[in-house]
């Protein structure tokens, strides 16, 4: 599906729709490449300025606006919570997608946070579903003691069940960006509520359909964060 994003984006633009809602950095980038005129509402962008989607949060300036999940800024907090849950933690596997600009920004921030917390961050790349098994082997071979996933990697999100079962089988405490991973059996998540972000994106769609211009609508950041823990997984660990 991810390989088909450029083609699907072109299809939407050819249909001359009024607004396009894009969920993740990969989808936003694909649609932005195809149109500079049709309004695009982002639901869950990691870092819209760093990724080049908008000129600034206050004045997006183009045809893109919406919401940022400020994931890189939450990296340190996520690592702290994971370390609190796992006394004696020293090696953390970071499952990320180097093809996603937001994930690159997240990795850099998490690396800095890991250094100050005296944790070793092990980079494990997952760009396609086919990479999952190889990634799991890498995590096991490097004797990681916990698993950490950043926001905005559609490959991780669509394979969350597989990732959660791998973590359970190998008794690895895991930290995720949204609670949907915890619903699938992951240990804990910390971040904004995804369903709340979709609701807020719908408000922007409504404003644009009523005549507002994306360039004038500031990019919103989350104000509410949730820490979710799967007690069943916690007991099993």
Secondary structure by P-SEA (a helix, b strand, c coil): cccaaaaaaaaaaaacccbbbbccaaaaaaaaacccccbbbbcccccccccccccccccccccbbbbbcccccaaaaaaaaaaaacccccbbbbbbbcccaaaaaaaaaaaaaaaaacbbbbbbbbccccaaaaaaaaaaaacccbbbbbcccaaaaaaaaaaaaaaaaabbbbbbcccccccccccccccccaaaaaaaaaaaaaaaaacccccccccccccbbbbbbcaaaaaac
